[in-house]
């Protein structure tokens, strides 16, 4: 998932997508542990996607906190 696509997501969509990606990564890891998957780079791509999503969640949370602090 590209950063431009991630930025367009709402907060609810972002957290839902993050949960879905984490579940998919766990399934990939399990499948790889049982028998080697055809392309292990898929795991690497999934981790990067999760990191991008988590970064956007953190960025939005920090922006929201700074807005509230400046209002007070």
mmCIF file as gemmi writes it, N, C-alpha and C atoms, coordinates in Angstrom:
data_model
loop_
_atom_site.group_PDB
_atom_site.id
_atom_site.type_symbol
_atom_site.label_atom_id
_atom_site.label_alt_id
_atom_site.label_comp_id
_atom_site.label_asym_id
_atom_site.label_entity_id
_atom_site.label_seq_id
_atom_site.pdbx_PDB_ins_code
_atom_site.Cartn_x
_atom_site.Cartn_y
_atom_site.Cartn_z
_atom_site.occupancy
_atom_site.B_iso_or_equiv
_atom_site.pdbx_formal_charge
_atom_site.auth_seq_id
_atom_site.auth_asym_id
_atom_site.pdbx_PDB_model_num
ATOM 1 N N . UNK Axp A 1 ? 0.839 -1.166 0 1 0 ? 1 A 1
ATOM 2 C CA . UNK Axp A 1 ? 0 0 0 1 0 ? 1 A 1
ATOM 3 C C . UNK Axp A 1 ? 0.893 1.24 0 1 0 ? 1 A 1
ATOM 4 N N . UNK Axp A 2 ? 0.596 2.163 -0.882 1 0 ? 2 A 1
ATOM 5 C CA . UNK Axp A 2 ? 1.407 3.364 -1.028 1 0 ? 2 A 1
ATOM 6 C C . UNK Axp A 2 ? 1.044 4.392 0.037 1 0 ? 2 A 1
ATOM 7 N N . UNK Axp A 3 ? 1.985 5.285 0.328 1 0 ? 3 A 1
ATOM 8 C CA . UNK Axp A 3 ? 1.746 6.329 1.317 1 0 ? 3 A 1
ATOM 9 C C . UNK Axp A 3 ? 0.604 7.245 0.903 1 0 ? 3 A 1
ATOM 10 N N . UNK Axp A 4 ? 0.48 7.526 -0.386 1 0 ? 4 A 1
ATOM 11 C CA . UNK Axp A 4 ? -0.602 8.404 -0.843 1 0 ? 4 A 1
ATOM 12 C C . UNK Axp A 4 ? -1.96 7.762 -0.575 1 0 ? 4 A 1
ATOM 13 N N . UNK Axp A 5 ? -2.054 6.447 -0.68 1 0 ? 5 A 1
ATOM 14 C CA . UNK Axp A 5 ? -3.299 5.749 -0.385 1 0 ? 5 A 1
ATOM 15 C C . UNK Axp A 5 ? -3.579 5.752 1.113 1 0 ? 5 A 1
ATOM 16 N N . UNK Axp A 6 ? -2.545 5.624 1.905 1 0 ? 6 A 1
ATOM 17 C CA . UNK Axp A 6 ? -2.702 5.593 3.358 1 0 ? 6 A 1
ATOM 18 C C . UNK Axp A 6 ? -3.185 6.941 3.875 1 0 ? 6 A 1
ATOM 19 N N . UNK Axp A 7 ? -2.664 8.021 3.343 1 0 ? 7 A 1
ATOM 20 C CA . UNK Axp A 7 ? -3.035 9.366 3.792 1 0 ? 7 A 1
ATOM 21 C C . UNK Axp A 7 ? -4.502 9.646 3.523 1 0 ? 7 A 1
ATOM 22 N N . UNK Axp A 8 ? -5.044 9.082 2.447 1 0 ? 8 A 1
ATOM 23 C CA . UNK Axp A 8 ? -6.442 9.318 2.084 1 0 ? 8 A 1
ATOM 24 C C . UNK Axp A 8 ? -7.433 8.589 2.985 1 0 ? 8 A 1
ATOM 25 N N . UNK Axp A 9 ? -6.98 7.604 3.759 1 0 ? 9 A 1
ATOM 26 C CA . UNK Axp A 9 ? -7.874 6.824 4.611 1 0 ? 9 A 1
ATOM 27 C C . UNK Axp A 9 ? -8.315 7.643 5.824 1 0 ? 9 A 1
ATOM 28 N N . UNK Axp A 10 ? -9.542 7.379 6.288 1 0 ? 10 A 1
ATOM 29 C CA . UNK Axp A 10 ? -10.002 8.009 7.52 1 0 ? 10 A 1
ATOM 30 C C . UNK Axp A 10 ? -9.37 7.288 8.702 1 0 ? 10 A 1
ATOM 31 N N . UNK Axp A 11 ? -9.53 7.843 9.882 1 0 ? 11 A 1
ATOM 32 C CA . UNK Axp A 11 ? -8.932 7.248 11.081 1 0 ? 11 A 1
ATOM 33 C C . UNK Axp A 11 ? -9.478 5.845 11.332 1 0 ? 11 A 1
ATOM 34 N N . UNK Axp A 12 ? -10.787 5.659 11.162 1 0 ? 12 A 1
ATOM 35 C CA . UNK Axp A 12 ? -11.404 4.353 11.389 1 0 ? 12 A 1
ATOM 36 C C . UNK Axp A 12 ? -10.914 3.335 10.357 1 0 ? 12 A 1
ATOM 37 N N . UNK Axp A 13 ? -10.854 3.757 9.094 1 0 ? 13 A 1
ATOM 38 C CA . UNK Axp A 13 ? -10.358 2.871 8.039 1 0 ? 13 A 1
ATOM 39 C C . UNK Axp A 13 ? -8.901 2.504 8.276 1 0 ? 13 A 1
ATOM 40 N N . UNK Axp A 14 ? -8.147 3.462 8.775 1 0 ? 14 A 1
ATOM 41 C CA . UNK Axp A 14 ? -6.725 3.251 9.028 1 0 ? 14 A 1
ATOM 42 C C . UNK Axp A 14 ? -6.509 2.199 10.111 1 0 ? 14 A 1
ATOM 43 N N . UNK Axp A 15 ? -7.227 2.318 11.215 1 0 ? 15 A 1
ATOM 44 C CA . UNK Axp A 15 ? -7.063 1.346 12.288 1 0 ? 15 A 1
ATOM 45 C C . UNK Axp A 15 ? -7.581 -0.029 11.869 1 0 ? 15 A 1
ATOM 46 N N . UNK Axp A 16 ? -8.656 -0.07 11.099 1 0 ? 16 A 1
ATOM 47 C CA . UNK Axp A 16 ? -9.18 -1.347 10.618 1 0 ? 16 A 1
ATOM 48 C C . UNK Axp A 16 ? -8.18 -2.008 9.671 1 0 ? 16 A 1
ATOM 49 N N . UNK Axp A 17 ? -7.606 -1.231 8.798 1 0 ? 17 A 1
ATOM 50 C CA . UNK Axp A 17 ? -6.632 -1.764 7.837 1 0 ? 17 A 1
ATOM 51 C C . UNK Axp A 17 ? -5.377 -2.268 8.559 1 0 ? 17 A 1
ATOM 52 N N . UNK Axp A 18 ? -4.984 -1.555 9.618 1 0 ? 18 A 1
ATOM 53 C CA . UNK Axp A 18 ? -3.822 -1.967 10.399 1 0 ? 18 A 1
ATOM 54 C C . UNK Axp A 18 ? -4.068 -3.327 11.056 1 0 ? 18 A 1
ATOM 55 N N . UNK Axp A 19 ? -5.246 -3.518 11.61 1 0 ? 19 A 1
ATOM 56 C CA . UNK Axp A 19 ? -5.595 -4.802 12.225 1 0 ? 19 A 1
ATOM 57 C C . UNK Axp A 19 ? -5.608 -5.916 11.185 1 0 ? 19 A 1
ATOM 58 N N . UNK Axp A 20 ? -6.164 -5.63 10.01 1 0 ? 20 A 1
ATOM 59 C CA . UNK Axp A 20 ? -6.207 -6.629 8.935 1 0 ? 20 A 1
ATOM 60 C C . UNK Axp A 20 ? -4.803 -7.025 8.492 1 0 ? 20 A 1
ATOM 61 N N . UNK Axp A 21 ? -3.931 -6.038 8.348 1 0 ? 21 A 1
ATOM 62 C CA . UNK Axp A 21 ? -2.563 -6.306 7.898 1 0 ? 21 A 1
ATOM 63 C C . UNK Axp A 21 ? -1.798 -7.119 8.936 1 0 ? 21 A 1
ATOM 64 N N . UNK Axp A 22 ? -2.005 -6.82 10.219 1 0 ? 22 A 1
ATOM 65 C CA . UNK Axp A 22 ? -1.326 -7.58 11.264 1 0 ? 22 A 1
ATOM 66 C C . UNK Axp A 22 ? -1.801 -9.025 11.276 1 0 ? 22 A 1
ATOM 67 N N . UNK Axp A 23 ? -3.102 -9.234 11.081 1 0 ? 23 A 1
ATOM 68 C CA . UNK Axp A 23 ? -3.639 -10.597 11.031 1 0 ? 23 A 1
ATOM 69 C C . UNK Axp A 23 ? -3.078 -11.346 9.826 1 0 ? 23 A 1
ATOM 70 N N . UNK Axp A 24 ? -2.993 -10.674 8.694 1 0 ? 24 A 1
ATOM 71 C CA . UNK Axp A 24 ? -2.45 -11.3 7.489 1 0 ? 24 A 1
ATOM 72 C C . UNK Axp A 24 ? -0.977 -11.661 7.68 1 0 ? 24 A 1
ATOM 73 N N . UNK Axp A 25 ? -0.227 -10.8 8.354 1 0 ? 25 A 1
ATOM 74 C CA . UNK Axp A 25 ? 1.187 -11.085 8.622 1 0 ? 25 A 1
ATOM 75 C C . UNK Axp A 25 ? 1.326 -12.305 9.513 1 0 ? 25 A 1
ATOM 76 N N . UNK Axp A 26 ? 0.49 -12.405 10.536 1 0 ? 26 A 1
ATOM 77 C CA . UNK Axp A 26 ? 0.548 -13.575 11.411 1 0 ? 26 A 1
ATOM 78 C C . UNK Axp A 26 ? 0.26 -14.86 10.643 1 0 ? 26 A 1
ATOM 79 N N . UNK Axp A 27 ? -0.709 -14.809 9.73 1 0 ? 27 A 1
ATOM 80 C CA . UNK Axp A 27 ? -1.023 -15.979 8.907 1 0 ? 27 A 1
ATOM 81 C C . UNK Axp A 27 ? 0.155 -16.338 8.003 1 0 ? 27 A 1
ATOM 82 N N . UNK Axp A 28 ? 0.793 -15.323 7.427 1 0 ? 28 A 1
ATOM 83 C CA . UNK Axp A 28 ? 1.953 -15.565 6.576 1 0 ? 28 A 1
ATOM 84 C C . UNK Axp A 28 ? 3.094 -16.207 7.361 1 0 ? 28 A 1
ATOM 85 N N . UNK Axp A 29 ? 3.352 -15.681 8.559 1 0 ? 29 A 1
ATOM 86 C CA . UNK Axp A 29 ? 4.423 -16.224 9.383 1 0 ? 29 A 1
ATOM 87 C C . UNK Axp A 29 ? 4.136 -17.678 9.748 1 0 ? 29 A 1
ATOM 88 N N . UNK Axp A 30 ? 2.889 -17.959 10.089 1 0 ? 30 A 1
ATOM 89 C CA . UNK Axp A 30 ? 2.518 -19.323 10.438 1 0 ? 30 A 1
ATOM 90 C C . UNK Axp A 30 ? 2.68 -20.252 9.241 1 0 ? 30 A 1
ATOM 91 N N . UNK Axp A 31 ? 2.21 -19.804 8.082 1 0 ? 31 A 1
ATOM 92 C CA . UNK Axp A 31 ? 2.325 -20.615 6.873 1 0 ? 31 A 1
ATOM 93 C C . UNK Axp A 31 ? 3.794 -20.868 6.53 1 0 ? 31 A 1
ATOM 94 N N . UNK Axp A 32 ? 4.63 -19.873 6.755 1 0 ? 32 A 1
ATOM 95 C CA . UNK Axp A 32 ? 6.048 -20.01 6.46 1 0 ? 32 A 1
ATOM 96 C C . UNK Axp A 32 ? 6.731 -20.95 7.46 1 0 ? 32 A 1
ATOM 97 N N . UNK Axp A 33 ? 6.263 -20.948 8.697 1 0 ? 33 A 1
ATOM 98 C CA . UNK Axp A 33 ? 6.844 -21.829 9.71 1 0 ? 33 A 1
ATOM 99 C C . UNK Axp A 33 ? 6.483 -23.289 9.44 1 0 ? 33 A 1
ATOM 100 N N . UNK Axp A 34 ? 5.26 -23.516 8.968 1 0 ? 34 A 1
ATOM 101 C CA . UNK Axp A 34 ? 4.806 -24.878 8.697 1 0 ? 34 A 1
ATOM 102 C C . UNK Axp A 34 ? 5.507 -25.44 7.467 1 0 ? 34 A 1
ATOM 103 N N . UNK Axp A 35 ? 5.443 -24.706 6.389 1 0 ? 35 A 1
ATOM 104 C CA . UNK Axp A 35 ? 6.16 -25.093 5.172 1 0 ? 35 A 1
ATOM 105 C C . UNK Axp A 35 ? 6.547 -23.808 4.459 1 0 ? 35 A 1
ATOM 106 N N . UNK Axp A 36 ? 7.697 -23.802 3.901 1 0 ? 36 A 1
ATOM 107 C CA . UNK Axp A 36 ? 8.231 -22.594 3.287 1 0 ? 36 A 1
ATOM 108 C C . UNK Axp A 36 ? 7.283 -22.051 2.216 1 0 ? 36 A 1
ATOM 109 N N . UNK Axp A 37 ? 6.988 -20.748 2.329 1 0 ? 37 A 1
ATOM 110 C CA . UNK Axp A 37 ? 6.13 -20.146 1.308 1 0 ? 37 A 1
ATOM 111 C C . UNK Axp A 37 ? 6.97 -19.876 0.065 1 0 ? 37 A 1
ATOM 112 N N . UNK Axp A 38 ? 6.277 -19.736 -1.052 1 0 ? 38 A 1
ATOM 113 C CA . UNK Axp A 38 ? 6.968 -19.604 -2.339 1 0 ? 38 A 1
ATOM 114 C C . UNK Axp A 38 ? 7.828 -18.346 -2.403 1 0 ? 38 A 1
ATOM 115 N N . UNK Axp A 39 ? 7.289 -17.223 -1.907 1 0 ? 39 A 1
ATOM 116 C CA . UNK Axp A 39 ? 8.011 -15.962 -1.978 1 0 ? 39 A 1
ATOM 117 C C . UNK Axp A 39 ? 8.079 -15.331 -0.586 1 0 ? 39 A 1
ATOM 118 N N . UNK Axp A 40 ? 9.161 -15.531 0.157 1 0 ? 40 A 1
ATOM 119 C CA . UNK Axp A 40 ? 9.264 -14.976 1.504 1 0 ? 40 A 1
ATOM 120 C C . UNK Axp A 40 ? 9.343 -13.448 1.54 1 0 ? 40 A 1
ATOM 121 N N . UNK Axp A 41 ? 9.559 -12.827 0.391 1 0 ? 41 A 1
ATOM 122 C CA . UNK Axp A 41 ? 9.582 -11.361 0.36 1 0 ? 41 A 1
ATOM 123 C C . UNK Axp A 41 ? 8.212 -10.769 0.642 1 0 ? 41 A 1
ATOM 124 N N . UNK Axp A 42 ? 7.17 -11.574 0.561 1 0 ? 42 A 1
ATOM 125 C CA . UNK Axp A 42 ? 5.82 -11.118 0.88 1 0 ? 42 A 1
ATOM 126 C C . UNK Axp A 42 ? 5.748 -10.733 2.352 1 0 ? 42 A 1
ATOM 127 N N . UNK Axp A 43 ? 6.45 -11.472 3.191 1 0 ? 43 A 1
ATOM 128 C CA . UNK Axp A 43 ? 6.486 -11.162 4.629 1 0 ? 43 A 1
ATOM 129 C C . UNK Axp A 43 ? 7.148 -9.802 4.842 1 0 ? 43 A 1
ATOM 130 N N . UNK Axp A 44 ? 8.217 -9.566 4.143 1 0 ? 44 A 1
ATOM 131 C CA . UNK Axp A 44 ? 8.933 -8.291 4.243 1 0 ? 44 A 1
ATOM 132 C C . UNK Axp A 44 ? 8.034 -7.131 3.814 1 0 ? 44 A 1
ATOM 133 N N . UNK Axp A 45 ? 7.306 -7.314 2.729 1 0 ? 45 A 1
ATOM 134 C CA . UNK Axp A 45 ? 6.402 -6.269 2.24 1 0 ? 45 A 1
ATOM 135 C C . UNK Axp A 45 ? 5.264 -6.019 3.228 1 0 ? 45 A 1
ATOM 136 N N . UNK Axp A 46 ? 4.775 -7.073 3.849 1 0 ? 46 A 1
ATOM 137 C CA . UNK Axp A 46 ? 3.697 -6.926 4.828 1 0 ? 46 A 1
ATOM 138 C C . UNK Axp A 46 ? 4.175 -6.147 6.042 1 0 ? 46 A 1
ATOM 139 N N . UNK Axp A 47 ? 5.399 -6.431 6.498 1 0 ? 47 A 1
ATOM 140 C CA . UNK Axp A 47 ? 5.947 -5.69 7.638 1 0 ? 47 A 1
ATOM 141 C C . UNK Axp A 47 ? 6.099 -4.21 7.318 1 0 ? 47 A 1
ATOM 142 N N . UNK Axp A 48 ? 6.548 -3.911 6.11 1 0 ? 48 A 1
ATOM 143 C CA . UNK Axp A 48 ? 6.711 -2.517 5.709 1 0 ? 48 A 1
ATOM 144 C C . UNK Axp A 48 ? 5.364 -1.8 5.626 1 0 ? 48 A 1
ATOM 145 N N . UNK Axp A 49 ? 4.363 -2.498 5.133 1 0 ? 49 A 1
ATOM 146 C CA . UNK Axp A 49 ? 3.03 -1.922 5.041 1 0 ? 49 A 1
ATOM 147 C C . UNK Axp A 49 ? 2.475 -1.618 6.429 1 0 ? 49 A 1
ATOM 148 N N . UNK Axp A 50 ? 2.686 -2.539 7.361 1 0 ? 50 A 1
ATOM 149 C CA . UNK Axp A 50 ? 2.242 -2.324 8.739 1 0 ? 50 A 1
ATOM 150 C C . UNK Axp A 50 ? 2.965 -1.128 9.339 1 0 ? 50 A 1
ATOM 151 N N . UNK Axp A 51 ? 4.234 -1.003 9.071 1 0 ? 51 A 1
ATOM 152 C CA . UNK Axp A 51 ? 5.011 0.122 9.599 1 0 ? 51 A 1
ATOM 153 C C . UNK Axp A 51 ? 4.497 1.446 9.047 1 0 ? 51 A 1
ATOM 154 N N . UNK Axp A 52 ? 4.16 1.479 7.765 1 0 ? 52 A 1
ATOM 155 C CA . UNK Axp A 52 ? 3.617 2.707 7.167 1 0 ? 52 A 1
ATOM 156 C C . UNK Axp A 52 ? 2.29 3.086 7.813 1 0 ? 52 A 1
ATOM 157 N N . UNK Axp A 53 ? 1.418 2.089 8.005 1 0 ? 53 A 1
ATOM 158 C CA . UNK Axp A 53 ? 0.121 2.343 8.621 1 0 ? 53 A 1
ATOM 159 C C . UNK Axp A 53 ? 0.29 2.823 10.061 1 0 ? 53 A 1
ATOM 160 N N . UNK Axp A 54 ? 1.16 2.172 10.813 1 0 ? 54 A 1
ATOM 161 C CA . UNK Axp A 54 ? 1.385 2.551 12.204 1 0 ? 54 A 1
ATOM 162 C C . UNK Axp A 54 ? 1.98 3.951 12.305 1 0 ? 54 A 1
ATOM 163 N N . UNK Axp A 55 ? 2.844 4.298 11.381 1 0 ? 55 A 1
ATOM 164 C CA . UNK Axp A 55 ? 3.435 5.634 11.372 1 0 ? 55 A 1
ATOM 165 C C . UNK Axp A 55 ? 2.364 6.699 11.148 1 0 ? 55 A 1
ATOM 166 N N . UNK Axp A 56 ? 1.447 6.438 10.233 1 0 ? 56 A 1
ATOM 167 C CA . UNK Axp A 56 ? 0.373 7.395 9.964 1 0 ? 56 A 1
ATOM 168 C C . UNK Axp A 56 ? -0.556 7.529 11.17 1 0 ? 56 A 1
ATOM 169 N N . UNK Axp A 57 ? -0.845 6.424 11.836 1 0 ? 57 A 1
ATOM 170 C CA . UNK Axp A 57 ? -1.678 6.472 13.046 1 0 ? 57 A 1
ATOM 171 C C . UNK Axp A 57 ? -1.002 7.335 14.103 1 0 ? 57 A 1
ATOM 172 N N . UNK Axp A 58 ? 0.295 7.123 14.314 1 0 ? 58 A 1
ATOM 173 C CA . UNK Axp A 58 ? 1.04 7.902 15.299 1 0 ? 58 A 1
ATOM 174 C C . UNK Axp A 58 ? 1.094 9.374 14.921 1 0 ? 58 A 1
ATOM 175 N N . UNK Axp A 59 ? 1.303 9.645 13.647 1 0 ? 59 A 1
ATOM 176 C CA . UNK Axp A 59 ? 1.374 11.03 13.185 1 0 ? 59 A 1
ATOM 177 C C . UNK Axp A 59 ? 0.057 11.75 13.446 1 0 ? 59 A 1
ATOM 178 N N . UNK Axp A 60 ? -1.051 11.085 13.144 1 0 ? 60 A 1
ATOM 179 C CA . UNK Axp A 60 ? -2.363 11.7 13.366 1 0 ? 60 A 1
ATOM 180 C C . UNK Axp A 60 ? -2.651 11.878 14.85 1 0 ? 60 A 1
ATOM 181 N N . UNK Axp A 61 ? -2.249 10.907 15.663 1 0 ? 61 A 1
ATOM 182 C CA . UNK Axp A 61 ? -2.477 10.996 17.105 1 0 ? 61 A 1
ATOM 183 C C . UNK Axp A 61 ? -1.692 12.165 17.681 1 0 ? 61 A 1
ATOM 184 N N . UNK Axp A 62 ? -0.439 12.331 17.25 1 0 ? 62 A 1
ATOM 185 C CA . UNK Axp A 62 ? 0.388 13.437 17.742 1 0 ? 62 A 1
ATOM 186 C C . UNK Axp A 62 ? -0.143 14.778 17.26 1 0 ? 62 A 1
ATOM 187 N N . UNK Axp A 63 ? -0.662 14.836 16.049 1 0 ? 63 A 1
ATOM 188 C CA . UNK Axp A 63 ? -1.227 16.076 15.536 1 0 ? 63 A 1
ATOM 189 C C . UNK Axp A 63 ? -2.469 16.452 16.323 1 0 ? 63 A 1
ATOM 190 N N . UNK Axp A 64 ? -3.256 15.453 16.668 1 0 ? 64 A 1
ATOM 191 C CA . UNK Axp A 64 ? -4.476 15.686 17.449 1 0 ? 64 A 1
ATOM 192 C C . UNK Axp A 64 ? -4.113 16.181 18.848 1 0 ? 64 A 1
ATOM 193 N N . UNK Axp A 65 ? -3.081 15.6 19.454 1 0 ? 65 A 1
ATOM 194 C CA . UNK Axp A 65 ? -2.652 16.031 20.786 1 0 ? 65 A 1
ATOM 195 C C . UNK Axp A 65 ? -2.131 17.46 20.767 1 0 ? 65 A 1
ATOM 196 N N . UNK Axp A 66 ? -1.388 17.822 19.731 1 0 ? 66 A 1
ATOM 197 C CA . UNK Axp A 66 ? -0.843 19.171 19.664 1 0 ? 66 A 1
ATOM 198 C C . UNK Axp A 66 ? -1.947 20.204 19.425 1 0 ? 66 A 1
ATOM 199 N N . UNK Axp A 67 ? -3.002 19.806 18.699 1 0 ? 67 A 1
ATOM 200 C CA . UNK Axp A 67 ? -4.149 20.706 18.513 1 0 ? 67 A 1
ATOM 201 C C . UNK Axp A 67 ? -4.842 20.968 19.832 1 0 ? 67 A 1
ATOM 202 N N . UNK Axp A 68 ? -5.033 19.92 20.619 1 0 ? 68 A 1
ATOM 203 C CA . UNK Axp A 68 ? -5.715 20.059 21.898 1 0 ? 68 A 1
ATOM 204 C C . UNK Axp A 68 ? -4.866 20.881 22.862 1 0 ? 68 A 1
ATOM 205 N N . UNK Axp A 69 ? -3.566 20.691 22.819 1 0 ? 69 A 1
ATOM 206 C CA . UNK Axp A 69 ? -2.678 21.435 23.716 1 0 ? 69 A 1
ATOM 207 C C . UNK Axp A 69 ? -2.663 22.919 23.354 1 0 ? 69 A 1
ATOM 208 N N . UNK Axp A 70 ? -2.717 23.238 22.072 1 0 ? 70 A 1
ATOM 209 C CA . UNK Axp A 70 ? -2.696 24.637 21.657 1 0 ? 70 A 1
ATOM 210 C C . UNK Axp A 70 ? -4.022 25.341 21.951 1 0 ? 70 A 1
ATOM 211 N N . UNK Axp A 71 ? -5.11 24.592 22.037 1 0 ? 71 A 1
ATOM 212 C CA . UNK Axp A 71 ? -6.412 25.177 22.354 1 0 ? 71 A 1
ATOM 213 C C . UNK Axp A 71 ? -6.523 25.529 23.825 1 0 ? 71 A 1
ATOM 214 N N . UNK Axp A 72 ? -5.834 24.791 24.653 1 0 ? 72 A 1
ATOM 215 C CA . UNK Axp A 72 ? -5.946 24.997 26.119 1 0 ? 72 A 1
ATOM 216 C C . UNK Axp A 72 ? -5.119 26.133 26.611 1 0 ? 72 A 1
